[in-house]
Amino acid sequence: MKRVWLPLMMILSALSCLTSCLKSDNDETVYYDDAGITSFTLGTLNRYVHTLSKNGADSIYKTTVTGSKYAFYIDQNAREIYNPDSLPYGTDASHIICTVLTKNSGAVAIKSMVSDSVRWYSSSDSIDFTQPREFIVYSNSNKAMTRYKVRVNVHQEEGNVFNWTQAGSSSLFANLKGMKGMAVGKEVLVFGTTGEETVVIGYGADGWTQRSSALGAFSEDAWKNVVEKDGVLFMKSGTQLLRRTADGEWEKTADVDLQQLVASSSSSLYAISRAGVVVSSDDNGLTWEEEEMDADAALLPTQDISYVCTPVKTNTSLERLVLVGNRNETAYHDEKVAVVWSKIEDRERENVVHSWSYNGADELAKFPLPRLRGLAVVGYGDGMVAVGGSGLGDCSVNAFAHIYESLDGGLAWKTRSYLPLPSGLQCNDGIVAMMTDADNNLWLVCGGSGQVWRGRLNRLGWQENQTSFTK
């Protein structure tokens, strides 16, 4: 009997396991009604780049772009998918391989570009994205579907190409002996001297017109003493500190004993006095305090002074002020390069005070800023740009030879092939105004000829797409 029961028990055990397995395979499959795209990425893309050979001939070479580095945002409310950071100019958008992931493994189809027909999506097939495409996701229950508009953005122009346009001319600039440009929002102004008084010339619907003031004429050197603080212009005319009101009029805020008003941050005004740099943190310039400096005040600029104030990229609560100019042309004739000072200002911790640091003139520096007549410096793009007339003292640079760019807070200044001066530029030596408006346009206004030029790096005109969505 034992011999009979043992084999029988083994057979029953095996049948039990087999029944269990068969039951698992026959479990009811769960189907879901929701359909949606959860991820969209690109593969490796071809890019065709134009270049010039050594003999000047135009040629094209092929390179590749790693598409997965360009994030795609999915707006589930509007059912739109796109890359806010456009692919580089020259990327082949007509042959793109992409990877699409869906919720609950829903099936994906693509609508034809020329008809209502659809074809099933395959991760190995290239897709033409030269125009937006419609993707259709079907739920695995086959009871629902969702349509998405998929747009692959490709830049239609080279980013680092600067295009100048001559924006007319005006005789108002013909006889000015010095100029300084300012832009407040989209308003563009030029402050200039006739040799006897300062005039204010603004650009508007009627072109360039001279602006009058109820205060009467401004002092001859007031044009040098203009700064912009948090959207408001301040100017020192003689011993009076003036502030421009919202309606464009000027009002007196204080009597001051200052050599020159030179800079501003979002919270403070800065000037040069007989003691060195002084600061006023009130809105009217009523009180001024001496600033700490890490070098002798004799190294401060006294002519052709410009400033740039920008947030520090690594900490937006900090601002970097850069002061650029030349020392007295007669007293320091043998100097070849401009002088640069800088300061960090902490907007959140007012009790933390940083001193002014002397960054040059250092003639041993590899890329110093030349000592140019009528030197003008403004913030532009990720850095600062400078332009000027002929070299002062022992500086032998020709007038308006280059635009110089600094990307490190004024330490190094380099010429760039993507930042040319306008062809046909005509300015009296050292008499030029430069400014940057709210649309990232760079303006050049020329004394003598009265030429006005406006230009912009292509990439600074590109719009940013939305990258977050709420219901």
Helices and strands as residue ranges (DSSP letters): H 2-25, E 37-42, E 44-52, E 58-66, G 67-69, E 73-75, E 80-82, E 98-102, G 103-105, E 107-111, E 118-120, E 133-138, E 145-151, E 162-169, G 171-173, E 178-184, E 187-193, E 198-204, E 207-211, G 222-224, E 226-229, E 232-237, E 240-244, E 250-255, E 260-264, E 269-273, E 276-280, E 289-290, G 297-299, E 303-312, E 315-326, E 339-346, E 357-360, E 376-380, E 383-387, E 404-406, E 414-415, E 432-436, E 442-446, E 451-457, G 458-461
